[in-house]
């Protein structure tokens, strides 16, 4: 992996659909949650790191 091509950006209304549409390779799906699940988990987690 070329780590120089990694860029972190805030999720917003302009990039939300693109983020949700991202997928990993089929052989990697058992190792990571979907982006939709991860976004929901991040939204539901409070500042203490506890899901509400």
N, CA, C, O and CB atoms as a CASP TS submission, in Angstrom:
PFRMAT TS
TARGET T0000
AUTHOR 0000-0000-0000
METHOD Language model
MODEL 1
PARENT N/A
ATOM      1  N   UNK     1       0.840  -1.177   0.000  1.00  0.00           N
ATOM      2  CA  UNK     1       0.000   0.000   0.000  1.00  0.00           C
ATOM      3  C   UNK     1       0.883   1.237   0.000  1.00  0.00           C
ATOM      4  O   UNK     1       1.884   1.301   0.715  1.00  0.00           O
ATOM      5  CB  UNK     1      -0.955   0.000   1.212  1.00  0.00           C
ATOM      6  N   UNK     2       0.508   2.206  -0.799  1.00  0.00           N
ATOM      7  CA  UNK     2       1.238   3.470  -0.856  1.00  0.00           C
ATOM      8  C   UNK     2       0.602   4.435   0.140  1.00  0.00           C
ATOM      9  O   UNK     2      -0.416   5.058  -0.158  1.00  0.00           O
ATOM     10  CB  UNK     2       1.230   4.069  -2.306  1.00  0.00           C
ATOM     11  N   UNK     3       1.194   4.555   1.304  1.00  0.00           N
ATOM     12  CA  UNK     3       0.619   5.389   2.362  1.00  0.00           C
ATOM     13  C   UNK     3       0.638   6.872   2.038  1.00  0.00           C
ATOM     14  O   UNK     3      -0.042   7.652   2.705  1.00  0.00           O
ATOM     15  CB  UNK     3       1.355   5.158   3.645  1.00  0.00           C
ATOM     16  N   UNK     4       1.395   7.278   1.036  1.00  0.00           N
ATOM     17  CA  UNK     4       1.412   8.680   0.642  1.00  0.00           C
ATOM     18  C   UNK     4       0.098   9.100  -0.010  1.00  0.00           C
ATOM     19  O   UNK     4      -0.183  10.293  -0.125  1.00  0.00           O
ATOM     20  CB  UNK     4       2.569   8.940  -0.307  1.00  0.00           C
ATOM     21  N   UNK     5      -0.704   8.136  -0.435  1.00  0.00           N
ATOM     22  CA  UNK     5      -1.975   8.445  -1.090  1.00  0.00           C
ATOM     23  C   UNK     5      -3.158   8.439  -0.140  1.00  0.00           C
ATOM     24  O   UNK     5      -4.295   8.609  -0.581  1.00  0.00           O
ATOM     25  CB  UNK     5      -2.227   7.469  -2.194  1.00  0.00           C
ATOM     26  N   UNK     6      -2.923   8.248   1.155  1.00  0.00           N
ATOM     27  CA  UNK     6      -4.003   8.221   2.130  1.00  0.00           C
ATOM     28  C   UNK     6      -4.289   9.642   2.591  1.00  0.00           C
ATOM     29  O   UNK     6      -3.378  10.386   2.955  1.00  0.00           O
ATOM     30  CB  UNK     6      -3.647   7.310   3.334  1.00  0.00           C
ATOM     31  N   UNK     7      -5.560  10.006   2.569  1.00  0.00           N
ATOM     32  CA  UNK     7      -5.970  11.342   2.997  1.00  0.00           C
ATOM     33  C   UNK     7      -7.206  11.209   3.876  1.00  0.00           C
ATOM     34  O   UNK     7      -8.188  10.590   3.468  1.00  0.00           O
ATOM     35  CB  UNK     7      -6.253  12.272   1.770  1.00  0.00           C
ATOM     36  N   UNK     8      -7.171  11.772   5.061  1.00  0.00           N
ATOM     37  CA  UNK     8      -8.321  11.764   5.959  1.00  0.00           C
ATOM     38  C   UNK     8      -9.072  13.080   5.810  1.00  0.00           C
ATOM     39  O   UNK     8      -8.475  14.156   5.833  1.00  0.00           O
ATOM     40  CB  UNK     8      -7.880  11.540   7.434  1.00  0.00           C
ATOM     41  N   UNK     9     -10.375  12.980   5.659  1.00  0.00           N
ATOM     42  CA  UNK     9     -11.211  14.179   5.552  1.00  0.00           C
ATOM     43  C   UNK     9     -12.440  13.993   6.432  1.00  0.00           C
ATOM     44  O   UNK     9     -12.852  12.868   6.714  1.00  0.00           O
ATOM     45  CB  UNK     9     -11.624  14.454   4.067  1.00  0.00           C
ATOM     46  N   UNK    10     -13.014  15.100   6.857  1.00  0.00           N
ATOM     47  CA  UNK    10     -14.249  15.043   7.643  1.00  0.00           C
ATOM     48  C   UNK    10     -15.395  14.584   6.764  1.00  0.00           C
ATOM     49  O   UNK    10     -15.437  14.890   5.572  1.00  0.00           O
ATOM     50  CB  UNK    10     -14.570  16.416   8.273  1.00  0.00           C
ATOM     51  N   UNK    11     -16.320  13.852   7.351  1.00  0.00           N
ATOM     52  CA  UNK    11     -17.529  13.444   6.644  1.00  0.00           C
ATOM     53  C   UNK    11     -18.467  14.645   6.627  1.00  0.00           C
ATOM     54  O   UNK    11     -18.679  15.295   7.650  1.00  0.00           O
ATOM     55  CB  UNK    11     -18.207  12.188   7.320  1.00  0.00           C
ATOM     56  N   UNK    12     -19.025  14.930   5.454  1.00  0.00           N
ATOM     57  CA  UNK    12     -19.974  16.031   5.341  1.00  0.00           C
ATOM     58  C   UNK    12     -21.035  15.672   4.305  1.00  0.00           C
ATOM     59  O   UNK    12     -21.009  14.583   3.733  1.00  0.00           O
ATOM     60  CB  UNK    12     -19.252  17.352   4.957  1.00  0.00           C
ATOM     61  N   UNK    13     -21.949  16.572   4.073  1.00  0.00           N
ATOM     62  CA  UNK    13     -23.040  16.285   3.137  1.00  0.00           C
ATOM     63  C   UNK    13     -22.544  16.125   1.706  1.00  0.00           C
ATOM     64  O   UNK    13     -23.205  15.473   0.897  1.00  0.00           O
ATOM     65  CB  UNK    13     -24.081  17.388   3.194  1.00  0.00           C
ATOM     66  N   UNK    14     -21.404  16.701   1.382  1.00  0.00           N
ATOM     67  CA  UNK    14     -20.889  16.613   0.017  1.00  0.00           C
ATOM     68  C   UNK    14     -20.209  15.277  -0.263  1.00  0.00           C
ATOM     69  O   UNK    14     -20.208  14.830  -1.411  1.00  0.00           O
ATOM     70  CB  UNK    14     -19.915  17.742  -0.240  1.00  0.00           C
ATOM     71  N   UNK    15     -19.626  14.617   0.756  1.00  0.00           N
ATOM     72  CA  UNK    15     -18.899  13.375   0.507  1.00  0.00           C
ATOM     73  C   UNK    15     -19.563  12.150   1.143  1.00  0.00           C
ATOM     74  O   UNK    15     -19.044  11.039   1.039  1.00  0.00           O
ATOM     75  CB  UNK    15     -17.489  13.504   1.022  1.00  0.00           C
ATOM     76  N   UNK    16     -20.702  12.350   1.797  1.00  0.00           N
ATOM     77  CA  UNK    16     -21.364  11.258   2.516  1.00  0.00           C
ATOM     78  C   UNK    16     -21.725  10.094   1.591  1.00  0.00           C
ATOM     79  O   UNK    16     -21.423   8.944   1.908  1.00  0.00           O
ATOM     80  CB  UNK    16     -22.621  11.774   3.204  1.00  0.00           C
ATOM     81  N   UNK    17     -22.354  10.369   0.472  1.00  0.00           N
ATOM     82  CA  UNK    17     -22.760   9.285  -0.442  1.00  0.00           C
ATOM     83  C   UNK    17     -21.556   8.522  -0.976  1.00  0.00           C
ATOM     84  O   UNK    17     -21.599   7.298  -1.103  1.00  0.00           O
ATOM     85  CB  UNK    17     -23.572   9.850  -1.613  1.00  0.00           C
ATOM     86  N   UNK    18     -20.485   9.239  -1.289  1.00  0.00           N
ATOM     87  CA  UNK    18     -19.266   8.567  -1.762  1.00  0.00           C
ATOM     88  C   UNK    18     -18.691   7.657  -0.684  1.00  0.00           C
ATOM     89  O   UNK    18     -18.226   6.557  -0.985  1.00  0.00           O
ATOM     90  CB  UNK    18     -18.212   9.601  -2.193  1.00  0.00           C
ATOM     91  N   UNK    19     -18.717   8.100   0.555  1.00  0.00           N
ATOM     92  CA  UNK    19     -18.214   7.298   1.664  1.00  0.00           C
ATOM     93  C   UNK    19     -19.050   6.036   1.849  1.00  0.00           C
ATOM     94  O   UNK    19     -18.508   4.942   2.005  1.00  0.00           O
ATOM     95  CB  UNK    19     -18.204   8.119   2.954  1.00  0.00           C
ATOM     96  N   UNK    20     -20.348   6.191   1.833  1.00  0.00           N
ATOM     97  CA  UNK    20     -21.248   5.042   2.011  1.00  0.00           C
ATOM     98  C   UNK    20     -21.063   4.028   0.877  1.00  0.00           C
ATOM     99  O   UNK    20     -21.199   2.825   1.100  1.00  0.00           O
ATOM    100  CB  UNK    20     -22.722   5.512   2.070  1.00  0.00           C
ATOM    101  N   UNK    21     -20.761   4.495  -0.315  1.00  0.00           N
ATOM    102  CA  UNK    21     -20.606   3.608  -1.478  1.00  0.00           C
ATOM    103  C   UNK    21     -19.275   2.859  -1.505  1.00  0.00           C
ATOM    104  O   UNK    21     -19.125   1.911  -2.276  1.00  0.00           O
ATOM    105  CB  UNK    21     -20.745   4.407  -2.745  1.00  0.00           C
ATOM    106  N   UNK    22     -18.310   3.262  -0.683  1.00  0.00           N
ATOM    107  CA  UNK    22     -17.017   2.572  -0.671  1.00  0.00           C
ATOM    108  C   UNK    22     -17.178   1.135  -0.200  1.00  0.00           C
ATOM    109  O   UNK    22     -17.953   0.862   0.717  1.00  0.00           O
ATOM    110  CB  UNK    22     -16.016   3.313   0.229  1.00  0.00           C
ATOM    111  N   UNK    23     -16.456   0.225  -0.817  1.00  0.00           N
ATOM    112  CA  UNK    23     -16.484  -1.188  -0.427  1.00  0.00           C
ATOM    113  C   UNK    23     -15.073  -1.742  -0.432  1.00  0.00           C
ATOM    114  O   UNK    23     -14.201  -1.252  -1.150  1.00  0.00           O
ATOM    115  CB  UNK    23     -17.394  -2.011  -1.373  1.00  0.00           C
ATOM    116  N   UNK    24     -14.857  -2.769   0.376  1.00  0.00           N
ATOM    117  CA  UNK    24     -13.583  -3.477   0.374  1.00  0.00           C
ATOM    118  C   UNK    24     -13.708  -4.678  -0.550  1.00  0.00           C
ATOM    119  O   UNK    24     -14.809  -5.028  -0.977  1.00  0.00           O
ATOM    120  CB  UNK    24     -13.170  -3.916   1.817  1.00  0.00           C
ATOM    121  N   UNK    25     -12.587  -5.305  -0.857  1.00  0.00           N
ATOM    122  CA  UNK    25     -12.613  -6.522  -1.662  1.00  0.00           C
ATOM    123  C   UNK    25     -13.403  -7.595  -0.944  1.00  0.00           C
ATOM    124  O   UNK    25     -13.463  -7.616   0.285  1.00  0.00           O
ATOM    125  CB  UNK    25     -11.188  -7.013  -1.963  1.00  0.00           C
ATOM    126  N   UNK    26     -14.001  -8.477  -1.702  1.00  0.00           N
ATOM    127  CA  UNK    26     -14.843  -9.540  -1.143  1.00  0.00           C
ATOM    128  C   UNK    26     -14.113 -10.349  -0.067  1.00  0.00           C
ATOM    129  O   UNK    26     -14.710 -10.699   0.951  1.00  0.00           O
ATOM    130  CB  UNK    26     -15.314 -10.472  -2.256  1.00  0.00           C
ATOM    131  N   UNK    27     -12.838 -10.647  -0.280  1.00  0.00           N
ATOM    132  CA  UNK    27     -12.086 -11.460   0.683  1.00  0.00           C
ATOM    133  C   UNK    27     -11.704 -10.694   1.941  1.00  0.00           C
ATOM    134  O   UNK    27     -11.122 -11.277   2.855  1.00  0.00           O
ATOM    135  CB  UNK    27     -10.839 -11.999   0.033  1.00  0.00           C
ATOM    136  N   UNK    28     -12.016  -9.402   2.013  1.00  0.00           N
ATOM    137  CA  UNK    28     -11.721  -8.596   3.200  1.00  0.00           C
ATOM    138  C   UNK    28     -12.964  -8.300   4.029  1.00  0.00           C
ATOM    139  O   UNK    28     -12.851  -7.763   5.131  1.00  0.00           O
ATOM    140  CB  UNK    28     -11.066  -7.295   2.791  1.00  0.00           C
ATOM    141  N   UNK    29     -14.138  -8.636   3.525  1.00  0.00           N
ATOM    142  CA  UNK    29     -15.394  -8.252   4.177  1.00  0.00           C
ATOM    143  C   UNK    29     -15.576  -8.859   5.564  1.00  0.00           C
ATOM    144  O   UNK    29     -16.321  -8.314   6.378  1.00  0.00           O
ATOM    145  CB  UNK    29     -16.551  -8.652   3.311  1.00  0.00           C
ATOM    146  N   UNK    30     -14.914  -9.970   5.847  1.00  0.00           N
ATOM    147  CA  UNK    30     -15.028 -10.581   7.179  1.00  0.00           C
ATOM    148  C   UNK    30     -14.195  -9.856   8.228  1.00  0.00           C
ATOM    149  O   UNK    30     -14.304 -10.158   9.417  1.00  0.00           O
ATOM    150  CB  UNK    30     -14.607 -12.037   7.120  1.00  0.00           C
ATOM    151  N   UNK    31     -13.373  -8.912   7.810  1.00  0.00           N
ATOM    152  CA  UNK    31     -12.448  -8.252   8.729  1.00  0.00           C
ATOM    153  C   UNK    31     -12.859  -6.839   9.127  1.00  0.00           C
ATOM    154  O   UNK    31     -12.363  -6.319  10.127  1.00  0.00           O
ATOM    155  CB  UNK    31     -11.098  -8.206   8.117  1.00  0.00           C
ATOM    156  N   UNK    32     -13.743  -6.213   8.378  1.00  0.00           N
ATOM    157  CA  UNK    32     -14.141  -4.836   8.677  1.00  0.00           C
ATOM    158  C   UNK    32     -15.650  -4.687   8.544  1.00  0.00           C
ATOM    159  O   UNK    32     -16.300  -5.404   7.783  1.00  0.00           O
ATOM    160  CB  UNK    32     -13.419  -3.842   7.741  1.00  0.00           C
ATOM    161  N   UNK    33     -16.185  -3.750   9.296  1.00  0.00           N
ATOM    162  CA  UNK    33     -17.615  -3.449   9.203  1.00  0.00           C
ATOM    163  C   UNK    33     -17.867  -2.588   7.972  1.00  0.00           C
ATOM    164  O   UNK    33     -16.945  -1.989   7.417  1.00  0.00           O
ATOM    165  CB  UNK    33     -18.120  -2.732  10.490  1.00  0.00           C
ATOM    166  N   UNK    34     -19.105  -2.535   7.563  1.00  0.00           N
ATOM    167  CA  UNK    34     -19.461  -1.661   6.443  1.00  0.00           C
ATOM    168  C   UNK    34     -19.295  -0.203   6.871  1.00  0.00           C
ATOM    169  O   UNK    34     -19.298   0.106   8.062  1.00  0.00           O
ATOM    170  CB  UNK    34     -20.921  -1.934   5.964  1.00  0.00           C
ATOM    171  N   UNK    35     -19.153   0.666   5.914  1.00  0.00           N
ATOM    172  CA  UNK    35     -19.027   2.084   6.238  1.00  0.00           C
ATOM    173  C   UNK    35     -20.296   2.612   6.891  1.00  0.00           C
ATOM    174  O   UNK    35     -20.223   3.466   7.775  1.00  0.00           O
ATOM    175  CB  UNK    35     -18.710   2.891   4.982  1.00  0.00           C
ATOM    176  N   UNK    36     -21.446   2.124   6.474  1.00  0.00           N
ATOM    177  CA  UNK    36     -22.704   2.560   7.077  1.00  0.00           C
ATOM    178  C   UNK    36     -22.720   2.200   8.565  1.00  0.00           C
ATOM    179  O   UNK    36     -23.088   3.024   9.403  1.00  0.00           O
ATOM    180  CB  UNK    36     -23.914   1.918   6.346  1.00  0.00           C
ATOM    181  N   UNK    37     -22.320   0.965   8.887  1.00  0.00           N
ATOM    182  CA  UNK    37     -22.273   0.549  10.291  1.00  0.00           C
ATOM    183  C   UNK    37     -21.273   1.405  11.071  1.00  0.00           C
ATOM    184  O   UNK    37     -21.567   1.840  12.184  1.00  0.00           O
ATOM    185  CB  UNK    37     -21.897  -0.947  10.401  1.00  0.00           C
ATOM    186  N   UNK    38     -20.108   1.646  10.499  1.00  0.00           N
ATOM    187  CA  UNK    38     -19.082   2.428  11.189  1.00  0.00           C
ATOM    188  C   UNK    38     -19.527   3.863  11.420  1.00  0.00           C
ATOM    189  O   UNK    38     -19.243   4.436  12.471  1.00  0.00           O
ATOM    190  CB  UNK    38     -17.786   2.415  10.395  1.00  0.00           C
ATOM    191  N   UNK    39     -20.221   4.449  10.453  1.00  0.00           N
ATOM    192  CA  UNK    39     -20.746   5.803  10.630  1.00  0.00           C
ATOM    193  C   UNK    39     -21.799   5.842  11.731  1.00  0.00           C
ATOM    194  O   UNK    39     -21.802   6.750  12.562  1.00  0.00           O
ATOM    195  CB  UNK    39     -21.339   6.322   9.318  1.00  0.00           C
ATOM    196  N   UNK    40     -22.689   4.861  11.735  1.00  0.00           N
ATOM    197  CA  UNK    40     -23.718   4.802  12.775  1.00  0.00           C
ATOM    198  C   UNK    40     -23.099   4.610  14.151  1.00  0.00           C
ATOM    199  O   UNK    40     -23.530   5.234  15.121  1.00  0.00           O
ATOM    200  CB  UNK    40     -24.707   3.671  12.485  1.00  0.00           C
ATOM    201  N   UNK    41     -22.100   3.756  14.238  1.00  0.00           N
ATOM    202  CA  UNK    41     -21.419   3.512  15.511  1.00  0.00           C
ATOM    203  C   UNK    41     -20.715   4.783  15.995  1.00  0.00           C
ATOM    204  O   UNK    41     -20.767   5.105  17.182  1.00  0.00           O
ATOM    205  CB  UNK    41     -20.401   2.358  15.367  1.00  0.00           C
ATOM    206  N   UNK    42     -20.065   5.497  15.092  1.00  0.00           N
ATOM    207  CA  UNK    42     -19.385   6.740  15.464  1.00  0.00           C
ATOM    208  C   UNK    42     -20.391   7.779  15.945  1.00  0.00           C
ATOM    209  O   UNK    42     -20.115   8.505  16.901  1.00  0.00           O
ATOM    210  CB  UNK    42     -18.578   7.293  14.275  1.00  0.00           C
ATOM    211  N   UNK    43     -21.541   7.861  15.306  1.00  0.00           N
ATOM    212  CA  UNK    43     -22.577   8.817  15.685  1.00  0.00           C
ATOM    213  C   UNK    43     -23.147   8.481  17.066  1.00  0.00           C
ATOM    214  O   UNK    43     -23.438   9.369  17.867  1.00  0.00           O
ATOM    215  CB  UNK    43     -23.700   8.834  14.634  1.00  0.00           C
ATOM    216  N   UNK    44     -23.300   7.184  17.323  1.00  0.00           N
ATOM    217  CA  UNK    44     -23.919   6.752  18.573  1.00  0.00           C
ATOM    218  C   UNK    44     -22.958   6.741  19.755  1.00  0.00           C
ATOM    219  O   UNK    44     -23.393   6.635  20.902  1.00  0.00           O
ATOM    220  CB  UNK    44     -24.500   5.385  18.398  1.00  0.00           C
ATOM    221  N   UNK    45     -21.675   6.848  19.496  1.00  0.00           N
ATOM    222  CA  UNK    45     -20.681   6.783  20.559  1.00  0.00           C
ATOM    223  C   UNK    45     -20.455   8.176  21.139  1.00  0.00           C
ATOM    224  O   UNK    45     -20.203   9.133  20.407  1.00  0.00           O
ATOM    225  CB  UNK    45     -19.354   6.190  20.034  1.00  0.00           C
ATOM    226  N   UNK    46     -20.549   8.276  22.462  1.00  0.00           N
ATOM    227  CA  UNK    46     -20.360   9.584  23.076  1.00  0.00           C
ATOM    228  C   UNK    46     -18.874   9.856  23.312  1.00  0.00           C
ATOM    229  O   UNK    46     -18.030   9.027  22.972  1.00  0.00           O
ATOM    230  CB  UNK    46     -21.137   9.674  24.399  1.00  0.00           C
ATOM    231  N   UNK    47     -18.565  10.968  23.870  1.00  0.00           N
ATOM    232  CA  UNK    47     -17.171  11.398  24.064  1.00  0.00           C
ATOM    233  C   UNK    47     -16.374  10.437  24.937  1.00  0.00           C
ATOM    234  O   UNK    47     -15.146  10.404  24.850  1.00  0.00           O
ATOM    235  CB  UNK    47     -17.137  12.781  24.682  1.00  0.00           C
ATOM    236  N   UNK    48     -17.043   9.661  25.772  1.00  0.00           N
ATOM    237  CA  UNK    48     -16.349   8.701  26.645  1.00  0.00           C
ATOM    238  C   UNK    48     -16.084   7.370  25.948  1.00  0.00           C
ATOM    239  O   UNK    48     -15.498   6.463  26.538  1.00  0.00           O
ATOM    240  CB  UNK    48     -17.167   8.459  27.908  1.00  0.00           C
ATOM    241  N   UNK    49     -16.510   7.256  24.704  1.00  0.00           N
ATOM    242  CA  UNK    49     -16.285   6.029  23.966  1.00  0.00           C
ATOM    243  C   UNK    49     -17.293   4.951  24.272  1.00  0.00           C
ATOM    244  O   UNK    49     -17.034   3.772  24.032  1.00  0.00           O
ATOM    245  CB  UNK    49     -14.930   5.522  24.243  1.00  0.00           C
ATOM    246  N   UNK    50     -18.448   5.339  24.803  1.00  0.00           N
ATOM    247  CA  UNK    50     -19.491   4.373  25.160  1.00  0.00           C
ATOM    248  C   UNK    50     -20.674   4.564  24.238  1.00  0.00           C
ATOM    249  O   UNK    50     -21.180   5.675  24.086  1.00  0.00           O
ATOM    250  CB  UNK    50     -19.923   4.528  26.644  1.00  0.00           C
ATOM    251  N   UNK    51     -21.116   3.481  23.621  1.00  0.00           N
ATOM    252  CA  UNK    51     -22.291   3.579  22.771  1.00  0.00           C
ATOM    253  C   UNK    51     -23.498   3.951  23.616  1.00  0.00           C
ATOM    254  O   UNK    51     -23.718   3.384  24.686  1.00  0.00           O
ATOM    255  CB  UNK    51     -22.538   2.257  22.018  1.00  0.00           C
ATOM    256  N   UNK    52     -24.266   4.896  23.134  1.00  0.00           N
ATOM    257  CA  UNK    52     -25.451   5.368  23.858  1.00  0.00           C
ATOM    258  C   UNK    52     -26.592   4.383  23.726  1.00  0.00           C
ATOM    259  O   UNK    52     -27.672   4.612  24.270  1.00  0.00           O
ATOM    260  CB  UNK    52     -25.886   6.742  23.346  1.00  0.00           C
TER
END
